[in-house]
Amino acid sequence: MNDFRLIGTWRSDARKTAIELAARRDIPASKKMKLLSLFGKLELRYTRTHCYSTMGTHVAANPYTVVAKDAWSVVVVGSNLIAGKQIVHIHFEGNHYWTYLGSSGMREFFKRVGQKRPAKTEMK
């Protein structure tokens, strides 16, 4: 199973994620500042079978499989050397998507960059 909405390049959206972080009352201000410095740097490029991540000089290619999808979201099972196998629920909102960061309940937002998403006919 594939999902054409995911295919392409996405960059962490520091502005939208900062708004999410600012609303959190359970995270001290000092930790919020440290967290904010991390967002906006990660770039993810999805193909039908892999997610290529780039952050600074670190680049990784990790396989993933779409296991479920609906009109608003997609669920993928991915694998990487650090976290191992994990389930990620990606929620689409126009030219953005968001996903929860671990079990924190905090969302990180990503914005599509580069070319527009491929047409459905390209995903045969």
C-alpha positions in Angstrom: 0.0 0.0 0.0 1.2 3.5 -0.8 -0.1 7.0 -0.1 0.7 9.7 -2.8 0.2 12.5 -0.2 3.4 11.5 1.6 5.7 11.3 -1.4 8.1 14.3 -1.7 10.2 16.4 0.5 9.1 17.9 3.9 11.0 20.2 6.3 10.3 20.6 10.0 8.3 23.8 10.5 9.8 25.6 13.4 7.2 28.3 13.5 4.2 26.0 13.7 5.9 23.7 16.1 6.9 26.7 18.3 3.3 27.7 18.6 2.5 24.2 19.7 5.3 24.2 22.2 4.3 27.6 23.6 0.9 26.3 24.6 2.4 23.5 26.7 2.2 24.3 30.4 4.0 21.1 31.5 7.3 22.1 30.0 9.5 24.6 31.8 10.5 27.7 29.8 14.2 26.8 30.0 13.5 23.4 28.3 11.2 25.1 25.7 14.1 27.2 24.6 16.4 24.2 24.2 13.7 22.3 22.3 13.0 25.3 19.9 16.6 25.2 18.8 16.1 21.7 17.3 13.1 22.4 15.1 13.2 23.6 11.5 16.4 21.7 10.7 15.2 18.2 9.8 14.3 17.4 6.2 12.5 14.2 5.2 12.2 12.9 1.6 9.7 10.1 1.1 9.7 7.7 -1.8 7.4 4.7 -2.1 9.6 2.6 0.2 12.1 4.8 2.1 12.3 7.9 4.1 15.6 9.8 3.6 16.3 12.1 6.5 18.8 15.0 6.5 19.8 17.0 9.5 23.0 19.0 9.1 25.6 16.6 7.8 23.8 13.5 9.0 21.9 11.6 6.3 20.0 8.3 6.8 17.8 6.1 4.6 15.1 4.2 6.5 12.6 1.7 5.0 8.9 2.2 5.8 5.6 0.6 4.9 2.1 2.3 4.8 -0.1 0.0 6.9 -3.3 2.2 7.1 -4.7 5.4 5.7 -7.9 7.5 5.7 -8.9 10.9 4.3 -6.8 12.8 6.9 -3.9 10.6 7.8 -1.6 7.8 7.1 0.0 5.2 9.4 3.5 3.9 8.6 5.7 1.3 10.2 9.3 2.4 9.9 12.7 1.2 11.1 15.9 2.9 12.0 19.1 2.1 13.9 18.4 4.3 16.9 14.7 3.8 17.6 14.3 0.4 15.9 10.8 -0.5 14.6 8.2 2.1 15.2 4.6 3.1 14.2 4.1 6.7 13.1 0.7 8.3 12.6 0.9 11.3 10.2 -1.9 13.8 10.0 -2.2 15.9 6.9 -3.4 19.6 7.0 -3.1 21.1 3.5 0.6 21.7 2.7 1.6 20.5 6.2 1.5 17.4 8.2 2.0 16.8 11.9 3.0 13.8 14.1 3.4 13.2 17.8 6.9 13.2 19.2 7.1 9.9 21.1 4.8 9.7 24.0 5.1 13.4 24.9 1.8 14.3 23.4 3.6 17.2 21.6 3.2 17.6 17.9 5.9 18.5 15.4 4.8 20.1 12.1 6.4 19.6 8.7 5.8 21.7 5.6 6.1 20.4 2.0 9.1 21.9 0.2 10.1 21.8 -3.5 7.8 20.4 -6.1 4.1 19.8 -5.5 2.9 16.3 -4.6 2.7 13.8 -7.4 -0.6 13.2 -9.2 -2.5 10.1 -8.2 -1.9 8.6 -11.6 1.9 8.7 -11.0 1.4 6.3 -8.1 0.4 3.2 -10.0 
